[in-house]
Amino acid sequence: MCAAAEAFCSGTGASVTPVGSVTHEGKRYMLNDGKVGDVTKEVTKALLDLQMERSPDPYGWLFDPFAKV
């Protein structure tokens, strides 16, 4: 059933959350021995760098909520 090496969930409030296992039809499948995988770490770092303005924002996603309009 499980051919994935790792998995994560993301959303507006959750940021990037690693998935350690998946249960299907009563059987539990571990992903990456329950550890955070390299791709998950990369995506987390990229998102945090963008949010903290440590990397460029090529899409204009960030805005200053206190800026005068």
Secondary structure as UniProt FT lines:
FT   STRAND          7..11
FT   TURN            12..14
FT   STRAND          15..19
FT   STRAND          21..24
FT   TURN            25..26
FT   STRAND          27..30
FT   HELIX           32..34
FT   HELIX           38..51
FT   TURN            52..53
FT   TURN            58..59
FT   TURN            65..66
//
